[in-house]
Amino acid sequence: MSVLPKIRLKNVRKTFGAPRSGTETLAVDDVSLDVLTGEFLCIVGPSGCGKSTLLNIIAGLEMPTSGVVEMDSHPITGPGAERGVVFQDYALFPWNTVEENIGFGLRHRAGPRPPPDERRRKVAEYIELVALSGAEHKFPHQLSGGMRQRCALARSLANEPDVLLMDEPLAALDAQTRLILQEELLRIWGQERRAPERKTVVFVTHGIDEAVFLGDRVAVMSSHPGRMKEVIVVDLPRPRLETMRASPEFQALTAQIWNHIRDEAYRATVAPLER
């Protein structure tokens, strides 16, 4: 018996029009991809390949020009509470404390809202989950980059979405903090639990090693326009620990993905400087 995907994209195409000239740019073309329940799927590719556009389409922030985008076999027609989004720039409210930021969705979401006691309990639960105990009453400017991103993650998780969409959430962090938060993210996701007990994650990143460390599968995109080039299974055991990065299997997967995007990444970053 086949298992229905949590997220399905079929022949997705997205064009953007220039208002003044009327010309159109094809950003994403003929992308088909299934994301399974409880899966951690990473998307990598050269700059400008449409990774973020694809994530925005799944989030309902952008509509495809053509093709099918579904969650649980239902069309995605706009944003929804069942899909939480974590951005690179944290998007925290600077005038709110950690506690207030995390509880924002619980206070203001459409539909039934938990009573104050339950809301406080949930906020406390997620503060502890992301290791921000003791920082509840601090404002974003008083936090390190890693703490701000953990707060943004907790805010999304507090709304209890089925799917977590993450657009390069660790890209702005220093190298050491980024490595630590990769492990923390897997802990928070619950990598030792069975797939049906985990949230489904779609994670966009430029970091190939990050994608291999985090993902169950890595979807590799080509650019101009963005197309799905290859989907690679990351056959590494969980839990993933820091020592795994030195293993031959990890290095082989990283090299395999780099070989898929090397030429296009070179053209995207070096060739414009040579003109």
PLY file of the C-alpha trace (Angstrom):
ply
format ascii 1.0
element vertex 275
property float x
property float y
property float z
element edge 274
property int vertex1
property int vertex2
end_header
0.00 0.00 0.00
1.43 3.38 -1.02
1.91 6.09 1.59
0.53 9.50 0.73
3.11 12.31 1.06
2.66 15.10 3.57
3.61 17.67 0.92
3.35 17.11 -2.83
4.62 19.36 -5.60
3.83 18.29 -9.15
5.08 20.11 -12.26
5.37 23.38 -10.34
6.30 26.41 -12.39
6.75 29.99 -11.19
7.34 33.13 -13.25
7.83 36.70 -12.03
6.86 39.68 -14.17
8.65 43.04 -14.28
5.96 45.75 -13.84
7.58 48.33 -16.12
8.94 46.24 -18.97
6.34 43.49 -18.87
9.05 40.87 -19.31
8.78 37.62 -17.38
11.48 35.65 -15.57
11.07 31.92 -15.17
12.27 31.22 -11.60
11.16 27.61 -11.08
10.28 25.14 -13.82
8.62 21.72 -13.74
9.49 20.84 -10.14
7.97 17.64 -8.77
8.76 16.50 -5.23
7.11 14.50 -2.46
7.90 15.16 1.21
6.97 12.33 3.58
5.42 12.64 7.02
8.07 13.14 9.70
10.82 13.57 7.12
13.62 16.13 7.37
14.09 17.18 3.74
16.87 19.62 2.84
16.97 21.64 -0.38
20.33 22.82 -1.72
21.50 24.47 -4.91
23.48 27.42 -6.25
22.47 31.00 -5.51
19.39 32.07 -7.44
18.15 28.54 -8.15
14.71 29.14 -6.63
15.11 27.36 -3.28
13.42 30.13 -1.31
10.77 30.59 -3.99
9.88 26.92 -3.68
9.68 27.20 0.11
7.45 30.28 -0.18
5.14 28.36 -2.49
4.83 25.55 0.06
4.20 28.18 2.76
1.46 29.73 0.64
3.28 33.07 0.53
3.64 32.73 -3.25
1.25 31.04 -5.66
2.65 28.85 -8.45
2.07 30.02 -12.01
1.11 26.45 -12.82
1.32 22.99 -11.30
0.00 21.35 -8.14
1.00 22.07 -4.51
-0.75 20.00 -1.85
-0.60 19.21 1.86
-2.36 16.03 2.96
-3.88 15.84 -0.55
-5.50 19.29 -0.18
-4.43 22.25 -2.35
-2.31 24.92 -0.67
-3.99 28.24 -1.49
-2.38 30.52 1.09
-0.61 30.64 4.46
-1.93 28.38 7.20
-1.27 27.66 10.87
-0.47 24.06 9.99
2.72 25.33 8.30
5.19 27.21 10.48
7.93 29.30 8.85
11.35 30.18 10.31
13.34 32.81 8.41
17.04 33.66 8.31
16.55 37.08 9.94
14.63 35.74 12.98
11.63 38.11 12.42
11.17 38.61 16.17
9.23 41.57 17.54
11.93 43.78 19.13
9.46 45.34 21.61
8.43 41.90 22.96
10.32 39.69 25.39
11.29 36.09 24.63
8.19 34.94 26.49
5.93 37.36 24.59
7.44 36.49 21.21
6.95 32.77 21.73
3.37 33.23 22.94
2.39 35.68 20.19
0.63 33.13 17.98
-1.17 31.58 20.91
-2.58 34.99 21.86
-3.51 36.28 18.42
-4.19 33.30 16.15
-7.54 32.88 14.42
-9.96 30.40 15.91
-9.93 28.99 19.44
-7.18 30.33 21.69
-5.95 28.57 24.81
-6.86 30.17 28.14
-4.11 32.18 29.89
-2.99 29.36 32.21
-2.60 26.89 29.36
-0.88 29.50 27.23
1.68 30.19 29.96
2.28 26.47 30.37
2.87 26.00 26.64
5.22 28.97 26.44
7.21 27.66 29.41
7.37 24.23 27.78
8.85 25.58 24.56
11.24 27.91 26.38
12.64 24.86 28.13
12.69 22.82 24.91
14.91 25.36 23.13
17.11 25.92 26.22
16.13 29.55 26.85
15.23 29.13 30.51
16.39 32.23 32.38
16.00 34.44 29.31
12.20 34.64 29.38
12.09 38.39 30.13
14.92 39.47 27.85
14.33 41.40 24.64
15.77 40.26 21.26
18.57 42.86 21.35
19.79 41.31 24.62
20.18 37.85 23.03
22.97 36.30 20.98
22.23 35.30 17.39
21.86 31.68 18.39
19.43 32.55 21.17
17.36 34.72 18.82
17.08 31.88 16.33
16.06 29.42 19.06
13.39 31.91 20.12
12.11 32.14 16.53
12.02 28.34 16.35
10.11 28.11 19.64
7.60 30.69 18.40
6.85 28.54 15.36
6.69 25.32 17.38
4.35 26.85 19.98
1.65 27.10 17.31
2.01 23.30 16.88
2.23 23.20 13.07
2.36 19.87 11.26
5.07 21.16 8.92
8.06 23.37 9.68
9.49 25.37 6.78
12.96 26.80 7.39
14.67 29.23 5.02
18.42 29.24 5.79
17.73 29.77 9.50
21.36 29.30 10.56
23.08 31.19 7.75
23.68 34.41 9.70
25.38 32.68 12.63
29.09 32.22 13.24
30.55 28.81 12.35
30.75 27.46 15.90
27.21 28.50 16.84
25.91 27.08 13.59
27.39 23.62 14.30
25.98 23.62 17.82
22.51 24.64 16.65
22.46 21.93 13.99
22.69 19.36 16.78
20.17 21.31 18.87
17.74 21.43 15.95
17.84 17.65 15.57
17.26 17.26 19.30
14.27 19.62 19.22
12.91 17.91 16.10
13.10 14.59 17.96
15.41 12.59 15.71
15.26 9.55 17.98
11.47 9.31 17.73
9.57 7.42 15.04
8.71 9.39 11.89
4.95 9.66 12.64
5.80 11.35 15.96
8.00 14.03 14.37
7.16 17.20 12.50
7.77 17.28 8.78
10.61 19.70 7.99
11.60 21.35 4.71
14.94 23.10 5.23
16.58 25.37 2.65
20.34 25.82 2.94
23.46 26.72 0.97
25.53 24.45 3.22
26.04 20.99 1.74
27.54 19.61 4.94
24.61 21.09 6.87
22.12 19.37 4.54
23.87 16.00 4.90
24.09 16.31 8.69
20.43 17.24 9.13
18.53 15.58 6.32
16.89 12.25 5.58
17.06 13.27 1.93
18.68 16.16 0.07
16.93 17.66 -2.95
19.50 19.23 -5.29
18.32 22.04 -7.57
19.84 23.44 -10.73
19.42 27.10 -11.66
18.23 29.44 -14.42
15.49 28.32 -14.14
15.33 26.26 -10.95
14.71 22.59 -11.63
14.96 19.48 -9.49
18.24 17.84 -10.49
18.51 14.94 -8.05
17.09 13.74 -4.74
19.73 11.95 -2.67
18.96 9.65 0.25
21.16 10.33 3.30
21.68 6.79 4.55
23.36 7.75 7.83
22.15 6.46 11.20
20.40 8.61 13.76
21.05 10.13 16.17
23.53 12.23 14.21
26.50 13.28 16.32
29.33 15.70 15.61
31.81 12.84 15.12
29.82 11.64 12.11
31.15 14.53 10.01
34.56 12.84 9.82
33.20 9.52 8.56
33.92 8.37 4.98
30.17 7.99 4.36
29.51 11.61 5.32
32.37 12.86 3.17
31.22 10.78 0.20
27.68 12.20 0.35
29.02 15.74 0.63
31.25 15.20 -2.41
28.38 13.63 -4.38
26.14 16.66 -3.83
28.95 19.13 -4.54
29.62 17.39 -7.85
25.98 17.99 -8.82
26.12 21.76 -8.28
29.81 22.71 -8.62
29.75 24.03 -12.20
26.55 26.02 -11.71
27.72 27.41 -8.38
30.94 28.55 -10.07
29.00 30.29 -12.85
26.69 31.96 -10.32
29.47 33.38 -8.14
32.70 33.70 -10.16
31.69 34.16 -13.79
29.89 37.55 -13.23
33.15 38.94 -11.74
35.10 37.95 -14.86
32.93 39.92 -17.28
0 1
1 2
2 3
3 4
4 5
5 6
6 7
7 8
8 9
9 10
10 11
11 12
12 13
13 14
14 15
15 16
16 17
17 18
18 19
19 20
20 21
21 22
22 23
23 24
24 25
25 26
26 27
27 28
28 29
29 30
30 31
31 32
32 33
33 34
34 35
35 36
36 37
37 38
38 39
39 40
40 41
41 42
42 43
43 44
44 45
45 46
46 47
47 48
48 49
49 50
50 51
51 52
52 53
53 54
54 55
55 56
56 57
57 58
58 59
59 60
60 61
61 62
62 63
63 64
64 65
65 66
66 67
67 68
68 69
69 70
70 71
71 72
72 73
73 74
74 75
75 76
76 77
77 78
78 79
79 80
80 81
81 82
82 83
83 84
84 85
85 86
86 87
87 88
88 89
89 90
90 91
91 92
92 93
93 94
94 95
95 96
96 97
97 98
98 99
99 100
100 101
101 102
102 103
103 104
104 105
105 106
106 107
107 108
108 109
109 110
110 111
111 112
112 113
113 114
114 115
115 116
116 117
117 118
118 119
119 120
120 121
121 122
122 123
123 124
124 125
125 126
126 127
127 128
128 129
129 130
130 131
131 132
132 133
133 134
134 135
135 136
136 137
137 138
138 139
139 140
140 141
141 142
142 143
143 144
144 145
145 146
146 147
147 148
148 149
149 150
150 151
151 152
152 153
153 154
154 155
155 156
156 157
157 158
158 159
159 160
160 161
161 162
162 163
163 164
164 165
165 166
166 167
167 168
168 169
169 170
170 171
171 172
172 173
173 174
174 175
175 176
176 177
177 178
178 179
179 180
180 181
181 182
182 183
183 184
184 185
185 186
186 187
187 188
188 189
189 190
190 191
191 192
192 193
193 194
194 195
195 196
196 197
197 198
198 199
199 200
200 201
201 202
202 203
203 204
204 205
205 206
206 207
207 208
208 209
209 210
210 211
211 212
212 213
213 214
214 215
215 216
216 217
217 218
218 219
219 220
220 221
221 222
222 223
223 224
224 225
225 226
226 227
227 228
228 229
229 230
230 231
231 232
232 233
233 234
234 235
235 236
236 237
237 238
238 239
239 240
240 241
241 242
242 243
243 244
244 245
245 246
246 247
247 248
248 249
249 250
250 251
251 252
252 253
253 254
254 255
255 256
256 257
257 258
258 259
259 260
260 261
261 262
262 263
263 264
264 265
265 266
266 267
267 268
268 269
269 270
270 271
271 272
272 273
273 274
